[in-house]
């Protein structure tokens, strides 16, 4: 960690002299590419709503952790998110017409249940920071966890991306080529759940879904193929993450929300470019 | 009966196949054989179970019964490899995936987001040129017309060459010229390669023109055989009325 700090000290910016800003910057450098990567497929597969529901499950995850007396609620958050994710994906697969409604029900229950449990005896105040997130609370151990997730995500992305792409284009066609559609989608669901749960404390429940969706949504406005799509999404994700963090430092605002605003700005710029070139 | 490129030995056998959803029986006790070098048309009213049967063959639905492939080379019995050309392509048309990305995702283990190699693209162009559409290779999937998309899917479905090619209602979204062209291509595939083709269609005129045998489905196989034979059965008349 010290080595990374000393490298960052070489940067000629005022904000970087604080250790909490260094941690935050490193976290952004890991989280943004992770979300940009997963976002490309979440948008392809029309799963925006789904990842939103995952974000909402955070409070119930924490509540379960509190009931079980866990020191670190990330474990129960992750477990609950994975279960919820797999359940939703099952519903989606069954092809019921009202998938959106069912996801909505899941989502409502998991946010309400969490708030009810955590607000008992008026103790909810200490959890409200999860709503908007606080990236300045990043600790080195958490950075390590995100880094490991990022590495695993890239390895999985190399292994399953082609299959995931075929499944998102046409499931029956993917089946005809011997792809296990359910397994492929479930791996993806678990990846998204892990990414969201590990970083929601920094980014915030209210804004985390935008961080997943916006870079990819902006990228697909201008990309013509998978390579461009990934490259643009990564670039936009990193740019918005870093720019948002720096803006939030000087304007003294929420980092997560600032990042989302920057990426929303990029989204509209790409939308203009799209209308120009088509 | 005309056997175009049939050795008469390779066939896909479906035996006692049934599919149920909860307590509802969708299709039951289906017995049929699809022979190599033959274009078999699967017809039936809406809700007769055509899609369910396809899903079972594709392995997307649980079924009871047996689906097996008997090869002429060694007479061994195995699961047939399947090429599938889907009916609707309901993917998001703004998805940034090029034809090359899609085709290489089918073929190669190398993740397509790393970009595509030049010689891979050349090979794809060669394969696409068989169906006269090499120029599509760099286009986005979402920008293709219905007919173009179908030719790309057919090209994918034929590589590697499957034991059974399934064409699911390949008429939607194509103009008449494109349709005729498509069927001519399918016919030439049947003549050239050693595979069985199963065609699901509503277009009885086209079936009359191109299919070798017909299977009429209504929960189970109610008629099968040569076209005129099936078209003159009572079951056919009650399903489709009289054909001019």
Interface residues (C-beta under 8 A of the other chain):
Chain A: X40 X44 X46 X157 X158 X159 X161 X162 X163 X165 X166 X168 X169 X170 X171 X172 X173 X175 X176 X177 X181 X219 X220 X223 X224 X225 X226 X227 X228 X229 X230
Chain B: X54 X55 X58 X59 X60 X82 X83 X84 X85 X86 X89 X90 X91 X92 X94 X95 X96 X97 X98 X100 X101 X102 X104 X105 X106 X108 X109 X110 X111 X112 X113 X114 X115 X116 X138 X140 X141 X153 X156 X157 X166 X168
